[in-house]
Amino acid sequence: MTFQQLKYVDAVATYGSLSEASRRVFVTQPSLTEAIRTLEEELRIAIFSRTSRGVTVTREGDEFLASARQILEDAARIQAKYTGKAVRLPQFAVSTQHYAFAVEAFMDVVREFGVNRSSYDFTLRETVTSEIIDDVARHRSEVGVLYLSKRNKTSLGKILRKEELVFDELFVSKPHVFLGKGHPLARKKSVDPGQLDEYPFISFEQGSENALYYAEEVMPSIDRKKNIRVRDRATMTNLILGLDGYTVASGALSELLNGPELVAVPLVYDDEIRVGLVHRKDVPLSRPGNAFVQAVRSRVASL
């Protein structure tokens, strides 16, 4: 077993593709494939499973990958201490629903691990719920951020257990309506769902996975008469302001990212939003991963 083989395994697990991994570590794909095959034969385990969908980490590979990444992190710290040059770029990826506090925590990680470095490799994916789960399960992201509610907890809980993922709750919030400050309901102490019927409901589109338990909003779009689906936060904000629209969320607003023009008004709706972190069971997080968790907890503590 060589240090180079550990780097190759880490790259394939990170990028989920032999071709992309070979490009990232500057080696031909046949050479990378042969190095990993030799390592698997030496250890007598299958680190990866090759399918028509791509390359995924096996259960045995999970345990090996955790140890391999720790060795790579330790080597980087030793190299940096004595030469000032790390052999491993700071790497971290997170997949999340559209939460401002998650973006702010990600920026905290970049500031901490990117300072005084000429290069690093960080990824933030604001994406659909199914892809968040798949990203973490397939090692494309270390951490995911999503929510559970009365409506989706049974279905999503089964999926998380099947993928051997753990949900760590961050906070619990009652549903709120996000409105523009000039909206006719913006100054209400609370809003009943019936009061929203004449206004368009703006929700995040979930791609090919249209099951209700994947919806990012507690009150799914089919419950409303007027529906508009979008893919990004900026478009949602523009439509809320321009069309007197609304969405339903946790109430956690960030003036920096959501804009100063939005307000959150409590919604009279019998449910709770349980926002949490998703990660692989029994797989330790990297130093940036742990820093992200700490940053998120610090951010949500002030909500």
C-alpha positions in Angstrom: 0.0 0.0 0.0 1.4 3.4 -1.0 0.5 7.0 -0.1 -0.3 7.6 -3.8 -2.9 4.8 -3.7 -4.6 6.4 -0.8 -4.8 9.7 -2.7 -6.3 7.9 -5.7 -9.0 6.2 -3.5 -9.8 9.5 -1.8 -10.2 11.3 -5.2 -12.5 8.6 -6.7 -14.7 8.7 -3.5 -14.8 12.5 -3.6 -15.6 12.9 -7.3 -17.6 9.7 -7.8 -16.0 9.2 -11.2 -12.8 7.5 -12.3 -12.4 9.9 -15.2 -12.9 13.0 -13.0 -10.6 11.6 -10.3 -7.8 10.9 -12.8 -8.1 14.5 -14.1 -7.9 15.9 -10.6 -4.8 14.0 -9.5 -3.1 14.3 -12.9 -2.8 10.7 -13.8 -4.2 8.6 -16.7 -7.4 6.8 -15.9 -5.9 3.3 -16.7 -3.0 4.0 -14.3 -5.5 5.1 -11.5 -7.7 2.1 -12.1 -4.8 -0.3 -12.0 -3.4 1.3 -8.8 -6.8 0.9 -7.0 -7.2 -2.7 -8.3 -3.8 -3.6 -7.0 -4.6 -2.1 -3.6 -7.9 -4.0 -3.4 -6.1 -7.2 -4.2 -3.5 -6.5 -1.6 -6.1 -5.7 1.1 -8.5 -8.4 -0.1 -11.5 -6.0 0.0 -13.6 -4.3 -2.6 -13.3 -0.5 -1.9 -15.5 0.5 -4.8 -18.5 -1.0 -6.5 -18.6 -0.4 -10.3 -22.1 -0.1 -11.7 -23.8 1.5 -14.8 -24.5 4.6 -12.6 -20.8 5.0 -11.8 -18.5 4.2 -8.9 -19.7 4.0 -5.4 -18.0 3.2 -2.1 -18.7 -0.2 -0.5 -19.3 -0.8 3.2 -15.8 -2.2 3.5 -14.6 0.8 1.5 -16.3 3.2 4.0 -14.2 2.0 6.9 -11.0 2.0 4.8 -11.7 5.5 3.4 -12.1 6.9 6.9 -8.7 5.6 7.8 -7.1 6.7 4.5 -8.4 10.2 4.8 -7.0 10.5 8.4 -3.6 9.4 7.1 -3.8 12.0 4.3 -4.8 14.7 6.8 -2.0 13.8 9.2 0.6 13.8 6.4 -0.6 17.2 5.3 -0.2 18.7 8.8 3.3 17.2 9.1 4.3 18.5 5.7 2.9 22.0 6.4 4.6 22.1 9.8 8.1 21.4 8.6 8.1 22.7 5.1 5.3 25.2 5.0 3.8 23.3 2.0 0.9 20.9 2.5 0.7 17.7 0.3 -3.1 17.8 0.4 -5.3 20.7 -0.6 -8.0 21.6 2.0 -11.1 19.8 0.6 -14.7 19.9 1.7 -18.1 19.6 0.1 -21.6 20.1 1.6 -25.0 19.6 0.0 -27.9 21.6 1.4 -31.4 22.8 1.0 -31.7 26.6 0.6 -30.7 27.7 4.1 -28.8 31.0 4.5 -27.2 29.8 7.7 -25.6 26.9 5.9 -24.1 29.3 3.3 -22.8 31.5 6.1 -21.3 28.5 7.9 -19.6 27.4 4.6 -18.1 30.8 4.3 -16.7 30.4 7.8 -15.0 27.2 6.8 -13.5 28.8 3.7 -12.1 31.7 5.8 -10.6 29.3 8.3 -9.0 26.8 6.0 -8.4 29.0 2.9 -6.5 31.8 4.7 -2.9 32.3 3.5 -3.3 29.4 0.9 -2.8 29.8 -2.8 -5.2 26.9 -3.5 -8.0 24.9 -2.0 -11.0 22.8 -3.2 -14.3 23.5 -1.6 -17.8 22.8 -2.9 -21.2 24.1 -1.8 -24.2 22.5 -3.5 -27.6 24.1 -2.9 -29.7 21.4 -4.5 -32.8 19.2 -4.4 -33.5 16.9 -1.4 -32.9 13.6 -3.2 -29.5 14.8 -4.5 -28.5 15.9 -1.0 -29.1 12.3 0.3 -27.4 10.8 -2.7 -24.4 13.1 -2.5 -23.7 12.2 1.1 -24.4 8.5 0.6 -22.0 8.4 -2.4 -19.2 10.5 -0.7 -19.6 13.5 -3.0 -20.4 15.6 0.1 -19.4 15.0 3.7 -22.4 16.7 5.1 -26.0 17.4 4.0 -28.5 19.9 5.5 -32.2 19.2 5.2 -35.3 19.1 7.4 -37.8 16.5 8.7 -41.5 17.2 9.4 -44.6 15.2 10.3 -45.2 14.8 6.6 -41.9 13.5 5.5 -40.1 12.0 8.5 -41.3 8.5 8.0 -40.4 8.3 4.3 -37.1 10.2 4.5 -36.2 8.3 7.7 -36.5 5.0 5.8 -34.3 6.3 3.0 -31.7 7.6 5.4 -31.5 4.3 7.3 -31.2 2.4 4.0 -28.3 4.6 3.0 -26.7 4.3 6.5 -27.0 8.0 7.1 -27.5 9.8 10.4 -29.7 12.8 11.0 -28.4 15.1 13.8 -31.1 17.7 14.7 -30.0 21.4 14.8 -33.1 23.2 15.7 -36.9 23.0 15.6 -39.0 25.8 14.3 -42.7 26.4 13.6 -43.5 27.1 9.9 -43.2 30.8 8.8 -44.3 32.6 5.7 -41.6 34.6 3.8 -43.2 37.7 2.4 -42.0 41.0 1.0 -42.1 43.9 3.4 -44.8 45.6 1.2 -47.0 42.5 1.1 -50.6 43.1 2.5 -50.0 40.3 5.1 -46.5 41.4 6.1 -47.5 43.2 9.3 -49.8 40.4 10.6 -48.9 38.7 13.9 -49.7 35.4 12.2 -51.1 34.2 8.9 -53.7 31.5 8.3 -53.2 29.3 5.1 -56.6 30.4 3.8 -55.4 34.0 3.7 -52.7 33.0 1.2 -55.1 31.6 -1.5 -55.0 34.7 -3.7 -51.2 34.9 -3.7 -48.7 32.7 -5.7 -46.9 30.0 -3.7 -43.2 30.0 -4.7 -41.5 26.6 -4.1 -38.2 24.9 -5.0 -38.6 22.5 -7.9 -37.3 19.0 -7.1 -36.4 17.8 -10.5 -37.5 14.2 -11.5 -38.2 13.4 -7.8 -41.7 14.8 -7.3 -42.7 12.8 -4.3 -44.2 15.1 -1.6 -41.7 14.0 1.0 -38.9 15.5 -1.1 -40.6 19.0 -1.1 -38.4 21.6 0.5 -41.4 23.5 1.9 -43.6 22.1 4.8 -46.8 23.0 2.9 -46.3 21.3 -0.5 -47.2 23.2 -3.7 -50.2 21.0 -4.6 -52.0 22.2 -1.5 -52.2 25.7 -3.1 -54.2 27.2 -6.0 -51.4 29.2 -7.5 -48.0 27.6 -7.8 -44.6 28.7 -9.2 -41.6 26.4 -9.0 -38.0 27.7 -9.1 -34.5 26.4 -8.7 -32.5 29.1 -7.0 -32.8 31.5 -4.0 -32.4 34.7 -6.0 -35.2 33.9 -8.4 -37.5 33.0 -5.4 -36.7 36.3 -3.7 -37.4 38.3 -6.9 -40.7 36.5 -7.5 -41.8 36.9 -3.9 -41.2 40.7 -4.2 -42.4 41.2 -7.7 -45.6 39.1 -7.6 -46.6 39.5 -3.9 -45.8 35.8 -3.6 -44.7 33.8 -0.6 -43.0 30.6 0.5 -43.0 28.6 3.7 -39.8 28.0 5.6 -38.3 27.8 9.1 -38.3 31.6 9.8 -34.5 31.7 9.8 -33.8 34.8 7.6 -30.4 36.3 6.7 -30.4 39.9 5.6 -27.1 39.3 3.8 -28.4 36.4 1.7 -32.2 36.6 1.8 -32.2 40.4 1.4 -33.5 43.1 3.7 -36.8 43.3 1.9 -38.2 40.0 3.2 -40.0 39.3 6.5 -40.9 36.0 8.2 -44.5 35.8 9.7 -45.6 32.8 11.7 -48.0 30.4 9.8 -50.9 28.9 11.6 -50.2 25.3 10.5 -49.9 22.2 12.6 -46.4 21.0 11.9 -42.8 21.5 12.9 -39.6 22.0 10.9 -36.7 19.9 12.3 -33.6 21.1 10.5 -30.5 18.9 10.8 -27.3 17.6 9.5 -26.9 14.4 7.5 -23.7 12.4 7.4 -22.4 8.9 7.0 -22.8 6.5 9.9 -19.6 5.7 11.7 -17.5 7.7 9.2 -15.5 10.5 11.0 -15.6 13.9 9.4 -12.5 15.7 8.2 -11.2 18.8 9.9 -13.2 21.1 7.5 -16.2 18.9 8.0 -16.0 19.3 11.8 -15.5 23.0 11.4 -18.6 23.3 9.3 -20.7 21.5 11.9 -19.4 23.8 14.6 -20.0 26.8 12.5 -23.6 25.7 11.7 -24.3 25.1 15.3 -22.9 28.5 16.2 -25.0 30.2 13.5 -28.3 28.5 14.4 -27.8 29.2 18.2 -28.5 32.8 17.5 -31.7 32.2 15.5 
